[in-house]
Amino acid sequence: MRPVMKIAAVAALGSLALAGCGSKPSTGSSANASGGSATGTASGAKIKACMVLDTGGVDDRSFNQSSWAGMKASNKANPNISIKYVPSSSSSDYIPNLTKMASQNCDPVIAVGGLMSDSVKKTAKKYPKTHFAEIDSASVAKNDYGIQFNTAQAGFLAGYVAASMTKSGTVGTWGGLPIPPVTIYMDGYVEGVQYFNKKKNKKVKVLGWNEKSQKGTFSSSFTDQGKGKSITSSMVSQGADIVFPVAGGAGLGAGAAAQAANGKLSLIWVDTDGCESASQYCKYIITSATKNLSEGVQAYLSKASDGTFPSGNYIGTLKNDGVGLAPFHQFDSKVPSDLKSELKQVKADIISGKITMKSPSQPKA
C-alpha cells in the first residue's frame, strides 16, 4: 500500500486538474523563505508562487511541512516557478499574510489549512485577478481552487490495522482541534475499527472519539507536545495499546508517550509517513494514514506554469492516490500476511463503493 506517488505521477495529477480534479501543498525552511537552488529545466511562464502557512511552523511534521515540500519540489523541477512562504502565528495572521502575498504580486497564493477558508474568501474577493488555492477546503471563489482529501478512507484503513494489531482490545485517537480536516480522519478510524469488529466478531473499543455525537478528545493545539503526551498517556492508562493522534506537531507528544511506555504503546501517524517526518519515533509507528499534499501542490503549480490555472475542486481519494496508507517499515515483519491481504481487499472495496464512508466531514465534489 504505497502512500506517496512517484514524481512521475505528478503529470497524471496535472491532467486531472483540467477536468476539475486538482492538486496539493509542500515542506520547508525559514520564515518568509524563498526556495532553494533549482536544478530542473525552466519551462512555461514565470510564476511567483507564495504560500501562507497555518500555525505550527514549516517544520510541523505534518500539513505545513508537506505542503511546502511540494513548493520546493516544483521549484527544483522548474526554475520558472519561484517560491516563497510566510508563517502564521495565530488565526489573526491569516488575512494580513494573504493580503501581503497578493499585494506582492504573488500568483498563485496557496493557503494551508481549512481554518483559512473565510480569510481566503475575503482576500480573493479583494484581489480578483490573483489566483488562490486552499488546502483542506472547498473552493470559495471563482479565483480560488479547493484542494481536498477524503481522508476518512485512509483513516478507515488505519482503524482496521489498529483493530487487527491491538493486543489489549482497546485503541485510541485524539485530535488537535474539532474541525473537519481533523475529525474526518477520526471518523474513518472509528469506522475501520467497527468494520473489523463486524467482520471478525470482535469488540475492539475506541477511546477519544464518538462519530455519532461528533464529540471526543482534543489538545486544542497543533503544537502543544506536552498536552499530546498527557492525552496519549491517559489513553494508555485506560488500556489503549495503539493510538492515532491527528494533531500535527502536537502528535510528537504521542511519540514521547510511546517512548516512555517502553514497548506498551504503538502509534499510527497522520498526514505524512511518520517514519520519514517523525523518524525519531519510527520504531513505535505501525503505519501512517496519509494524504499526498506535496504531489498535489506540484500538480497545481505545473498547470499554473503552463498558463492554465485549475478551477473548481480536487478531491484526493484512494482511487487517485490522493490518500493512502504508508509502508509498515519496522513493523513489516510483525504485520501478518493475512492482514496485508485483507487491507488490499478493504481498499478495493472502498474504491468500488462496496464499503461506504459515513463521515459527515467528507468533501463533496
C-alpha positions in Angstrom: 0.0 0.0 0.0 2.2 2.8 -1.2 1.2 6.2 0.3 3.3 8.5 -1.8 3.1 9.0 -5.5 6.2 8.9 -7.6 7.3 12.2 -9.1 6.1 10.7 -12.5 2.6 10.7 -11.1 2.6 14.5 -10.9 1.9 14.7 -14.6 -1.1 12.5 -14.2 -2.4 14.7 -11.4 -1.8 17.7 -13.6 -4.1 16.2 -16.3 -6.7 15.6 -13.7 -6.7 19.3 -12.8 -8.0 20.1 -16.3 -11.1 18.0 -15.5 -11.7 19.8 -12.2 -9.5 17.4 -10.3 -6.7 19.4 -8.7 -3.6 19.4 -6.6 -1.8 19.8 -3.2 1.0 21.5 -1.0 4.7 21.2 0.5 7.8 21.2 3.1 10.2 23.8 4.3 12.9 26.1 5.8 12.8 29.5 7.5 10.1 32.2 7.7 9.5 34.3 4.6 11.9 31.9 2.9 12.4 31.5 -0.8 13.1 28.1 -2.4 16.5 26.6 -2.6 18.6 26.2 -5.7 16.6 24.9 -8.7 18.2 22.2 -10.8 15.4 21.4 -13.3 14.6 22.8 -16.7 12.8 26.1 -17.0 9.6 25.9 -19.0 6.4 27.7 -19.4 5.6 31.1 -17.9 7.4 32.5 -15.0 5.2 32.5 -11.9 5.7 33.7 -8.3 4.0 31.1 -6.1 3.6 32.1 -2.5 2.3 30.0 0.4 0.6 31.1 3.7 1.2 28.5 6.3 -1.1 27.7 9.2 0.2 27.7 12.8 2.7 25.1 13.8 5.6 26.3 11.5 7.1 25.0 8.3 8.6 22.0 10.1 5.4 20.8 11.9 6.0 17.2 10.6 2.5 17.5 9.1 0.4 19.6 6.7 2.6 22.7 6.6 5.8 20.8 6.0 4.3 18.6 3.4 2.7 21.5 1.6 5.9 23.5 1.5 7.7 20.4 0.2 5.6 20.4 -2.9 6.5 24.0 -3.5 10.2 23.2 -3.2 9.9 20.2 -5.5 8.1 22.4 -8.1 10.9 25.0 -8.0 13.6 22.3 -8.3 11.8 20.8 -11.3 11.1 24.1 -13.0 13.2 27.2 -12.1 10.5 29.4 -13.7 8.4 28.7 -10.6 9.8 30.9 -7.8 8.5 30.2 -4.3 8.1 31.9 -1.0 6.2 31.3 2.2 5.1 33.3 5.3 4.2 31.6 8.6 1.1 32.3 10.7 1.5 32.5 14.5 -2.3 32.7 15.0 -5.6 33.0 13.1 -5.3 36.7 13.3 -2.4 36.5 10.9 -4.4 34.8 8.1 -5.8 37.9 6.3 -2.7 40.1 6.8 -0.5 37.3 5.4 -2.8 36.5 2.5 -3.0 40.2 1.7 0.7 40.6 1.9 1.3 37.8 -0.6 -1.3 39.1 -3.0 -0.1 42.7 -2.8 3.4 41.5 -3.6 2.2 40.2 -6.9 2.2 36.5 -5.9 0.2 34.4 -8.3 -0.9 32.0 -7.1 -1.3 32.3 -3.4 -1.7 29.0 -1.7 -3.3 28.8 1.8 -2.6 25.8 4.0 -5.5 24.6 6.1 -9.2 24.7 6.2 -9.2 27.3 9.0 -8.3 29.9 6.4 -11.4 29.4 4.4 -13.2 32.7 5.4 -9.9 34.6 5.1 -9.3 33.3 1.6 -12.8 34.2 0.6 -12.4 37.8 1.7 -8.9 38.2 0.2 -9.8 36.5 -3.1 -12.7 39.0 -3.5 -10.3 41.9 -2.8 -7.8 40.6 -5.4 -10.0 39.1 -8.2 -7.1 38.9 -10.7 -4.9 36.8 -8.3 -5.3 33.1 -8.3 -5.8 31.4 -4.9 -5.7 27.8 -3.8 -6.5 26.3 -0.4 -5.6 23.0 1.1 -8.4 21.2 3.0 -11.1 23.5 1.9 -13.6 23.6 -1.0 -13.3 26.5 -3.5 -14.8 29.6 -2.0 -14.5 32.0 -5.0 -14.1 31.9 -8.8 -10.4 32.6 -8.5 -9.9 30.0 -5.7 -9.1 26.3 -6.2 -10.1 23.8 -3.5 -7.6 21.1 -2.7 -9.4 18.5 -0.6 -8.9 14.9 0.6 -11.3 12.2 1.6 -9.1 11.1 4.5 -11.9 9.1 6.0 -10.8 6.5 3.6 -7.2 6.5 4.8 -8.5 6.7 8.4 -10.6 3.6 7.8 -7.6 1.6 6.7 -5.7 2.8 9.8 -8.6 1.8 12.1 -8.7 -1.6 10.5 -4.9 -2.0 11.1 -5.3 -0.8 14.7 -8.2 -3.2 15.5 -6.2 -6.1 13.9 -3.0 -5.4 15.8 -4.2 -4.5 19.2 -3.4 -6.9 22.0 -5.4 -5.2 24.7 -8.6 -4.8 22.7 -8.6 -1.0 23.2 -7.3 1.6 20.8 -7.4 5.4 20.9 -7.5 8.6 18.8 -7.4 12.3 19.6 -7.2 15.5 17.6 -5.7 18.9 17.6 -8.9 20.9 17.0 -12.5 19.8 16.3 -12.5 20.8 12.7 -13.5 18.7 9.6 -9.9 18.1 8.3 -9.2 16.5 11.7 -12.5 14.8 12.6 -12.7 13.2 9.2 -9.7 11.1 10.0 -11.1 10.2 13.4 -14.5 9.2 11.8 -12.7 6.9 9.3 -10.6 5.4 12.1 -13.7 4.5 14.2 -15.5 3.1 11.1 -12.4 1.0 10.3 -12.5 -0.5 13.8 -16.2 -1.1 13.6 -15.9 -2.8 10.3 -13.2 -5.1 11.7 -15.4 -5.9 14.7 -18.3 -6.8 12.4 -16.2 -8.9 10.1 -14.3 -10.7 12.9 -17.0 -10.8 15.5 -14.7 -8.8 17.9 -15.3 -6.0 20.3 -12.3 -3.7 20.0 -13.0 -0.4 21.8 -12.0 3.1 20.6 -11.2 5.8 23.1 -11.2 9.5 22.2 -13.9 9.8 19.6 -17.6 9.2 19.1 -18.6 9.5 15.5 -22.3 9.6 16.1 -22.1 12.6 18.6 -19.0 14.1 17.0 -17.5 14.5 20.4 -14.1 13.5 21.5 -10.7 14.3 22.9 -8.6 17.3 21.6 -5.4 19.0 22.6 -6.8 22.4 21.4 -3.5 22.9 19.7 -1.4 21.6 16.8 1.8 22.5 18.6 1.5 21.5 22.3 3.5 18.4 22.6 3.2 18.3 26.3 -0.6 18.1 26.0 -0.2 15.5 23.3 1.9 13.3 25.6 -0.5 13.8 28.5 -3.6 12.8 26.4 -1.8 9.8 25.0 -0.5 8.6 28.4 -4.1 8.9 29.8 -5.3 6.6 27.0 -2.6 4.1 27.8 -3.7 4.2 31.4 -7.2 3.3 30.2 -5.9 0.3 28.3 -5.1 1.6 24.8 -2.1 0.0 23.2 -2.4 1.7 19.8 -3.1 5.5 19.5 -3.8 7.6 16.4 -3.0 11.3 17.0 -4.5 13.7 14.4 -2.8 16.8 15.6 0.2 17.9 13.6 3.2 18.7 15.7 1.3 18.1 18.9 1.3 14.5 17.8 5.0 14.3 18.6 3.9 14.2 22.2 2.3 10.9 21.5 5.7 9.7 20.3 7.2 10.8 23.6 4.4 8.9 25.4 5.2 5.8 23.3 8.8 6.1 24.2 8.0 6.4 27.9 5.7 3.3 27.7 8.6 1.0 27.0 7.0 -1.0 24.2 3.5 -1.0 25.6 2.2 1.6 23.1 2.3 1.7 19.3 1.2 4.6 17.1 -0.4 5.3 13.7 0.8 8.6 12.3 -1.2 11.1 10.2 -0.9 13.1 7.0 2.7 12.1 6.3 4.7 8.9 6.6 5.7 9.2 10.2 8.8 7.2 9.7 10.0 10.0 7.5 8.6 13.1 9.2 8.9 11.9 12.8 11.7 9.4 12.2 12.9 9.5 15.9 9.7 7.6 16.7 9.6 5.3 13.8 10.1 2.2 16.0 6.7 2.9 17.5 4.8 3.7 14.3 3.0 0.8 12.7 1.9 2.8 9.7 0.5 6.2 8.7 -2.8 7.4 7.2 -1.5 9.8 4.6 -2.7 12.5 2.2 -0.5 13.4 -0.7 -0.2 17.1 -0.1 3.2 17.6 -1.8 2.3 15.9 -5.0 -1.0 17.8 -5.2 0.8 21.2 -4.9 3.2 20.2 -7.6 0.4 19.2 -10.0 -1.3 22.5 -9.3 1.8 24.6 -10.0 2.7 22.5 -13.0 -0.6 23.5 -14.6 -0.3 27.1 -13.4 3.1 27.4 -15.1 1.6 26.2 -18.3 -0.8 29.1 -18.1 -3.8 27.1 -17.1 -4.9 27.7 -13.5 -7.3 24.9 -12.5 -10.7 25.9 -11.3 -13.2 24.1 -9.0 -12.0 21.4 -6.6 -9.7 18.5 -6.4 -10.6 15.6 -4.1 -7.9 13.1 -3.2 -9.1 9.6 -2.7 -7.7 6.0 -2.5 -8.7 5.7 -6.2 -6.5 8.5 -7.4 -3.7 8.0 -4.7 -4.6 11.3 -3.0 -4.8 9.4 0.3 -3.4 6.1 1.4 -1.6 4.0 3.9 2.2 4.2 4.4 4.5 1.2 4.5 4.9 -0.7 7.7 8.6 0.0 7.9 10.0 -1.6 11.1 6.6 -3.3 11.8 6.6 -5.1 8.5 7.7 -8.4 9.8 5.1 -8.1 12.7 2.1 -7.5 10.5 0.5 -10.8 9.5 0.4 -11.6 5.8 -3.3 -12.2 6.2 -3.8 -8.7 7.4 -1.9 -7.3 4.4 -4.1 -9.3 2.1 -7.2 -8.1 3.9 -6.1 -4.5 3.6 -5.8 -4.8 -0.1 -9.4 -6.1 -0.3 -10.7 -3.4 2.0 -9.0 -0.8 -0.1 -10.6 -2.3 -3.2 -14.0 -2.4 -1.6 -13.8 1.3 -0.6 -12.8 2.2 -4.1 -15.6 0.2 -5.7 -18.1 1.6 -3.3 -18.9 -1.7 -1.6 -17.7 -0.1 1.6 -19.0 3.4 2.1 -17.8 6.1 4.4 -20.3 7.7 6.8 -18.2 10.7 8.0 -20.2 14.0 7.7 -16.9 15.8 7.1 -16.2 14.1 3.7 -15.6 16.7 0.9 -18.2 16.9 -1.8 -17.4 17.0 -5.5 
